């Protein structure tokens, strides 16, 4: 049901969005509730293909796959060594999540400099090179033409078994960045949790072709939605 819904959305990306009448909204909500989407899980490869029309290929032992994974490992070792230095820019950050950008930049620069490989920010369907959204990097093995998507994530030591949500994929037609049949890899980069003095200690590589994901259905509103048409009331001065 979910895959079919995404495929229908992707095939109609050029059509103008129509605001459904209220009775259709109510029917849609009832349909979604009846699907019990929050209690189900889905294969990420199925979801990605349904949204993009592109296959998620498994990582294997072929020469192109070995070349790219070896390059990722070398680039990670060099990037970790650089960001563990006392004068590392990540030491000035308030939150560890802000360090992700430095790993993305370090991997992009180092992998792209390696012979036979290209690395870039993947373009959206509209052709823009957008940093936000999945995936973060696109690697091409020049000899084979194989494409690999790479998504670096930071994870604190000892939290690998945590149930905290740390991977997100939000399919949007215009900003979708999956434009190739490709291997999808996630790199979990471990840190020691020492705020302001973070040390990065290693990494785990995850083949997303076997990942199971869940859908969190929620209705949301921004501050602008909530407060734009209201007036601020001030407290009455006390005598």
C-alpha positions in Angstrom: 0.0 0.0 0.0 2.7 2.5 1.0 5.0 1.6 -2.0 2.0 2.1 -4.3 1.2 5.5 -2.8 4.8 6.7 -3.3 5.0 5.4 -6.9 1.8 7.3 -7.7 3.2 10.4 -6.1 6.5 10.1 -8.1 4.7 9.6 -11.4 2.7 12.7 -11.0 5.5 15.0 -10.0 4.9 17.4 -12.9 1.2 17.8 -12.1 0.0 20.8 -10.2 -0.9 19.9 -6.6 -4.6 20.2 -5.9 -5.9 20.9 -2.4 -8.4 18.1 -1.7 -11.8 19.0 -0.2 -12.2 18.4 3.5 -14.2 15.2 3.1 -11.3 13.7 1.1 -8.9 14.7 3.8 -11.0 12.8 6.4 -11.2 9.7 4.2 -7.5 9.7 3.6 -6.8 10.0 7.4 -9.2 7.0 8.0 -7.4 5.0 5.3 -4.0 5.7 6.7 -5.1 4.8 10.3 -6.6 1.5 9.0 -3.2 0.6 7.5 -1.5 0.7 11.0 1.5 2.2 9.4 3.2 3.1 12.7 3.2 -0.6 13.7 4.7 -1.9 10.5 8.2 -1.9 9.1 9.4 -1.8 5.5 12.4 -2.7 3.5 14.4 0.5 2.8 15.3 -0.7 -0.7 11.6 -1.1 -1.5 10.8 2.4 -0.3 13.7 4.0 -2.1 12.8 2.3 -5.4 9.1 3.1 -5.1 10.0 6.8 -4.6 12.8 7.1 -7.1 12.4 4.3 -9.7 16.0 3.4 -9.0 17.2 0.1 -7.5 19.1 -0.2 -4.2 21.9 -2.6 -5.0 23.6 -4.8 -2.4 27.2 -4.4 -1.5 29.3 -7.4 -2.8 32.9 -8.4 -3.2 33.3 -7.3 -6.8 36.4 -5.2 -7.7 34.4 -1.9 -8.0 32.9 -2.5 -4.6 36.2 -3.4 -3.1 37.8 -0.2 -4.6 35.2 2.1 -3.2 35.0 0.6 0.3 38.8 0.7 0.5 38.7 4.3 -0.6 36.1 5.1 2.1 38.1 3.4 4.7 41.3 5.4 3.8 39.4 8.7 3.6 37.8 8.0 7.0 41.1 7.2 8.6 42.6 10.5 7.4 39.6 12.5 8.3 39.4 11.1 11.8 43.1 11.7 12.3 42.6 15.4 11.2 39.5 16.0 13.3 41.1 14.4 16.4 43.8 17.1 16.5 43.9 19.6 19.4 43.2 22.4 17.0 40.4 20.6 15.2 37.4 22.8 14.3 35.0 20.3 15.9 36.4 21.2 19.3 34.7 24.6 19.1 31.3 23.1 18.4 28.5 23.1 21.0 26.7 20.0 19.7 28.3 16.8 18.3 25.7 16.7 15.4 27.3 19.9 14.0 30.5 17.8 13.4 28.8 15.8 10.6 29.4 18.6 8.1 33.2 18.3 8.7 33.1 14.6 8.0 31.1 15.1 4.9 33.6 17.7 3.6 36.6 15.6 4.6 35.3 12.5 2.9 34.2 14.4 -0.2 37.6 16.1 -0.7 39.7 13.0 0.0 37.7 10.5 -2.1 37.4 12.9 -5.0 41.2 13.3 -5.0 41.7 9.6 -5.4 42.5 8.3 -8.9 39.5 6.6 -10.6 36.9 8.0 -8.3 34.5 11.0 -8.3 32.8 12.2 -5.2 30.2 15.0 -5.1 27.1 16.3 -3.3 24.3 14.4 -5.1 22.1 16.7 -7.2 18.3 16.7 -6.7 15.9 15.9 -9.5 15.8 19.7 -10.2 19.6 19.7 -10.7 20.5 21.6 -7.5 23.4 20.3 -5.3 21.6 20.4 -1.9 23.4 19.5 1.3 20.4 18.6 3.4 18.5 15.4 3.0 19.5 11.8 2.2 22.0 10.9 0.9 25.0 13.2 1.7 27.5 12.0 -0.9 27.6 10.3 -4.3 30.7 8.3 -5.3 31.3 7.1 -8.8 33.8 4.4 -9.7 35.0 5.6 -13.1 36.2 2.3 -14.5 32.8 0.5 -14.0 30.4 3.4 -13.8 29.0 2.0 -10.5 27.5 4.6 -8.2 27.6 4.5 -4.4 25.6 6.7 -2.1 27.3 7.4 1.3 25.6 8.8 4.4 28.0 9.5 7.4 26.4 9.5 10.8 27.9 10.2 14.3 27.2 7.7 17.0 28.4 7.7 20.6 30.4 4.7 21.9 28.1 2.2 23.6 24.9 3.4 21.9 24.9 1.1 18.9 22.0 -0.9 20.4 20.0 2.2 21.3 16.4 2.4 20.0 16.8 6.2 19.5 15.8 7.2 15.9 19.0 8.2 14.0 18.2 7.6 10.3 15.6 9.6 8.4 14.4 9.4 4.8 11.8 11.9 3.7 10.7 11.4 0.1 9.9 14.6 -1.8 9.7 14.6 -5.6 11.5 17.9 -6.3 14.3 17.5 -3.8 14.8 13.7 -4.1 18.5 13.0 -4.4 18.3 9.3 -5.5 18.9 9.4 -9.2 20.9 6.3 -9.9 20.7 2.5 -9.4 23.3 2.4 -6.7 24.8 0.8 -3.6 23.6 2.7 -0.5 26.0 2.8 2.4 25.8 4.4 5.9 29.0 5.0 7.9 28.5 5.2 11.7 31.4 7.1 13.1 31.9 6.6 16.8 33.0 9.2 19.3 33.7 9.1 23.0 31.0 11.5 24.1 33.4 13.9 25.7 31.6 17.2 24.9 33.9 19.9 23.5 36.8 17.5 23.4 35.4 14.8 21.2 37.7 12.0 20.1 36.6 9.8 17.1 37.6 6.2 17.6 36.4 4.2 14.6 33.5 3.5 12.3 31.0 0.9 11.2 29.8 0.4 7.6 26.2 -0.5 7.0 24.7 -1.9 3.7 21.3 -0.2 3.6 19.9 -2.7 1.0 18.9 -4.9 4.0 17.7 -2.2 6.3 14.2 -2.3 7.7 12.6 1.1 8.4 9.5 2.4 10.1 7.1 5.2 9.2 6.4 7.9 11.8 3.1 9.4 10.8 2.4 12.7 12.4 0.6 16.0 11.7 2.7 19.0 12.4 2.6 22.8 12.4 5.3 25.5 12.6 5.4 28.6 14.9 4.3 30.6 11.9 1.3 28.4 11.4 0.4 28.7 15.1 1.0 32.3 16.0 1.1 34.4 12.8 -2.5 35.5 13.1 -2.4 36.1 16.8 -1.5 39.2 18.9 0.9 39.1 21.8 -0.7 39.8 25.2 1.5 41.5 27.8 1.2 40.8 31.5 -0.8 43.5 33.5 1.6 45.6 35.5 1.3 45.0 39.2 0.7 48.1 41.4 
